[in-house]
């Protein structure tokens, strides 16, 4: 039977050497012992202490020269402790220790074999860097994590800076959707539920009772919860002489929200005429805002 590591003991490992009628100090015993401690040396039946001889390869050097009447005998072992290299394909899976189905083999901080504990179903193997065993972890979330849409429920005429009332998160008709946490709104100021890159769109619809040179829709943002800057602008006029007219405008902006307490937005309307109406409806989208969280900041 083959072994990995120390070899099994058998008769071929036990060696014997004897010599008489010699006056040598160093003799070749015919094999290479692993150490002096593996030898039993006797002269005329008297066991020689370890410090009285030494071994170098197969050469045994005694503490002094033999005399012709001396009877030298050496008994020893040759290969205990020697490492043997197993033949290719001789170490198979059936010879490994049993483990748990799903475990993986790794090495611990001391370089010793260890196992990576089995993860939960659908988990993925994740590196923890050099010097640390990998672990099974839940995969990173994919796709959008938050989507929230709001609408103007009741129309108004003239300007708004910002649109500060009659706003609601879309709740009709049947089939509306909200993904993750919703945006929150107070007096026309919108607060984000989490940090990240957010895609903001604003669609404004107008009713123009007469020709309008322009109507404008704006997205304003702040990063300090105080000073707002114009982030996006869209406009649409009505000058065809076919009244009333129903122009609309779309604007969008990607906002890096790094702090939900300070990064906020609002939506403004600048109407050409005081009688121009910004349209709203509680059952369907006419003037509305969409918020999509795209990724971590």
SEZA-324569 format. One record per residue (C-alpha): x, y, z; residue in three letters. Coordinates in steps of 0.001 Angstrom, whole numbers, padded with zeros to 6 digits, always signed. Example, Ala and Ser with C-alpha at 12.3 -4.5 7.8 and 13.67 -1.06 7.14 Angstrom:
% residues 2
+012300-004500+007800ALA/+013670-001060+007140SER/
% end
This chain:
% residues 297
+000000+000000+000000UNK/+001320+003476-000907UNK/+001704+006243+001681UNK/+002032+010012+001410UNK/+004587+011231+003972UNK/+006405+008676+006148UNK/+006819+005317+004495UNK/+005580+002083+005995UNK/+008239+000072+007824UNK/+009382-003206+006182UNK/+012404-005553+006173UNK/+014069-003658+003328UNK/+014426-000635+005623UNK/+016475-002539+008255UNK/+020176-002549+007377UNK/+023123-004514+008762UNK/+026880-004147+008380UNK/+029739-006050+010044UNK/+033516-005930+009790UNK/+036431-007826+011329UNK/+040174-007750+010880UNK/+040308-004042+010076UNK/+042336-001150+011417UNK/+040253+001595+009744UNK/+038785+004633+011465UNK/+036184+005354+008745UNK/+034216+002584+007043UNK/+031575+002595+004309UNK/+028529+000804+005716UNK/+026764+000628+002337UNK/+023668+002750+002951UNK/+022838+006310+003926UNK/+021126+006425+007313UNK/+018946+009446+008135UNK/+020964+010264+011296UNK/+023393+008878+013888UNK/+020390+008204+016139UNK/+019091+005640+013641UNK/+022226+003470+014127UNK/+023206+000896+016736UNK/+027002+000509+016641UNK/+028804-002190+018670UNK/+032482-003102+018898UNK/+033103-006524+020348UNK/+029494-006482+021603UNK/+029881-003167+023428UNK/+027339-000537+022331UNK/+029036+002701+021310UNK/+027557+005919+022604UNK/+026234+008402+020035UNK/+028950+010962+020677UNK/+031723+008443+019872UNK/+030951+008166+016126UNK/+029524+010250+013302UNK/+027945+009595+009928UNK/+028438+011421+006637UNK/+026540+009871+003781UNK/+027338+006155+004012UNK/+030666+006734+005767UNK/+030807+005899+009488UNK/+033673+007536+011367UNK/+034593+005962+014719UNK/+036142+007625+017717UNK/+039423+005780+017056UNK/+040987+003219+014719UNK/+039926-000405+014969UNK/+042440-003125+015777UNK/+042617-006311+013784UNK/+040872-008367+016459UNK/+037868-006002+016782UNK/+034427-007136+015667UNK/+032393-004136+014344UNK/+028640-004455+013839UNK/+026243-001732+012646UNK/+022465-002123+012589UNK/+020172+000676+011463UNK/+017241+001859+009452UNK/+017440+003647+006161UNK/+014210+005422+005212UNK/+011904+006244+008134UNK/+011069+009921+007794UNK/+011934+010055+004096UNK/+009309+011702+001897UNK/+008192+009792-001142UNK/+006491+011380-004123UNK/+003333+009538-005067UNK/+002949+008511-008661UNK/+000795+010597-010956UNK/-002945+009991-010406UNK/-002247+007829-007335UNK/-003961+010353-004988UNK/-007647+010244-005896UNK/-010837+011797-004514UNK/-011728+008518-002831UNK/-008578+008807-000663UNK/-009456+012278+000651UNK/-011153+012776+003996UNK/-014920+013057+003892UNK/-016482+016527+003983UNK/-019766+018371+003519UNK/-021324+018581+000085UNK/-020823+022153-001175UNK/-017694+022935+000878UNK/-014561+024103-000958UNK/-010912+023523-000033UNK/-008760+026554+000875UNK/-005790+027350+003171UNK/-005878+029104+006527UNK/-003566+031875+007741UNK/-000952+029261+008727UNK/-001008+027662+005307UNK/-002868+024587+006484UNK/-005705+023061+004461UNK/-009147+024289+005496UNK/-012605+024459+003994UNK/-014922+027260+002916UNK/-018311+026749+004554UNK/-021196+026088+002201UNK/-023257+029181+001420UNK/-026975+029622+001107UNK/-028581+028708-002202UNK/-028003+031423-004882UNK/-025035+032891-002924UNK/-021819+033546-004850UNK/-018189+032926-003844UNK/-016552+036254-002947UNK/-012845+036943-002481UNK/-011912+038668+000795UNK/-008379+039508-000394UNK/-004992+037984+000312UNK/-004644+036309+003696UNK/-008375+035696+004161UNK/-010475+032769+003062UNK/-013213+033468+000493UNK/-016808+033310+001670UNK/-020176+032680+000099UNK/-022249+035880+000083UNK/-025511+037126-001355UNK/-024932+038602-004835UNK/-025035+042350-005268UNK/-028460+043646-006167UNK/-028930+044231-009868UNK/-031100+046681-011757UNK/-033025+049613-010332UNK/-033664+049696-006597UNK/-036038+052684-006378UNK/-038607+054134-008795UNK/-041183+056742-007782UNK/-043528+058788-009951UNK/-045510+061872-008928UNK/-048210+063937-010636UNK/-049978+067277-010410UNK/-053564+066452-009421UNK/-055157+069874-010034UNK/-054125+072422-012662UNK/-053228+076065-012041UNK/-052652+079213-014101UNK/-049595+081446-014250UNK/-046195+080816-012709UNK/-045080+078482-009905UNK/-041696+078621-008172UNK/-041953+075860-007182UNK/-045113+073831-007826UNK/-045945+073596-004122UNK/-049395+072002-003850UNK/-051697+069375-005310UNK/-048859+066867-005756UNK/-049249+063159-005099UNK/-047399+059944-005790UNK/-049089+058142-008681UNK/-051833+055865-007334UNK/-054145+055358-010322UNK/-055246+053756-012541UNK/-054972+050076-011557UNK/-051511+048752-012333UNK/-049459+051701-011077UNK/-046111+050776-009537UNK/-043653+051959-006914UNK/-040239+050291-006589UNK/-038371+050412-003295UNK/-038783+053454-001080UNK/-040841+056436-002270UNK/-039763+060022-002663UNK/-041227+062407-000100UNK/-042531+065913-000780UNK/-043225+068963+001361UNK/-044333+072327-000093UNK/-042934+071330-003463UNK/-039509+070240-002135UNK/-038665+066601-002942UNK/-036436+064492-000663UNK/-034687+061328-001840UNK/-035013+058097+000185UNK/-031358+057133-000321UNK/-028094+058371-001773UNK/-027088+057385-005305UNK/-027274+058506-008898UNK/-030875+059538-009614UNK/-032434+060168-013019UNK/-035079+062902-012740UNK/-037567+063688-015511UNK/-040261+066388-015607UNK/-043093+066550-018133UNK/-045203+069723-018155UNK/-048476+070072-020112UNK/-050163+073439-020757UNK/-053449+074845-022010UNK/-052933+078111-023891UNK/-056148+080131-024410UNK/-054292+082371-026885UNK/-050985+082441-028724UNK/-048048+082040-026312UNK/-044491+082900-027299UNK/-043163+080430-024761UNK/-043867+078391-021631UNK/-040960+077034-019588UNK/-040426+074040-017283UNK/-037450+073798-014907UNK/-035771+071296-012588UNK/-033930+072999-009730UNK/-031532+071159-007377UNK/-029658+071939-004177UNK/-026777+070226-002427UNK/-026992+072280+000781UNK/-030783+072284+001358UNK/-030761+076025+000774UNK/-029374+077411-002461UNK/-031140+076051-005557UNK/-029583+076039-009020UNK/-031340+075597-012368UNK/-030393+072049-013419UNK/-032606+071570-016507UNK/-034811+073782-018688UNK/-037380+073073-021381UNK/-039803+075325-023273UNK/-042646+075162-025723UNK/-044575+077997-027348UNK/-047931+078245-029095UNK/-048313+080672-031948UNK/-050374+078969-034618UNK/-053557+080988-034172UNK/-055456+077784-033367UNK/-056637+078372-029856UNK/-056717+076919-027352UNK/-053348+075217-027761UNK/-051896+072294-025812UNK/-048090+072425-025873UNK/-045824+070414-023550UNK/-042141+070194-022602UNK/-039852+067509-021210UNK/-036693+068048-019167UNK/-034380+065624-017358UNK/-031324+065636-015134UNK/-029019+063043-013536UNK/-028442+064046-009908UNK/-025656+062627-007722UNK/-027353+062518-004318UNK/-024546+062242-001778UNK/-026549+063385+001262UNK/-030310+062904+001556UNK/-030588+065711+004126UNK/-029075+068311+001788UNK/-029529+067093-001792UNK/-033089+067914-002879UNK/-035020+069124-005923UNK/-038078+071109-006999UNK/-040043+071836-010189UNK/-040877+075347-011482UNK/-043177+076740-014189UNK/-042735+080065-015990UNK/-045855+080784-018084UNK/-045839+083386-020871UNK/-049366+084556-020025UNK/-051149+084705-016695UNK/-054062+082799-018211UNK/-051877+079903-019373UNK/-052816+076790-017445UNK/-050488+074008-016286UNK/-052596+070885-016533UNK/-053149+068371-013733UNK/-055287+065284-013199UNK/-055715+062908-010268UNK/-056469+059854-012461UNK/-053778+060062-015136UNK/-050431+061721-015813UNK/-050540+065147-017463UNK/-047897+067123-015570UNK/-045685+064637-013748UNK/-042221+063844-012337UNK/-040334+060530-012419UNK/-037469+059537-010125UNK/-035239+056507-010907UNK/-032282+055460-008766UNK/-029643+054128-011185UNK/-026654+053198-009025UNK/-024664+053858-005867UNK/-023002+057232-005613UNK/
% end
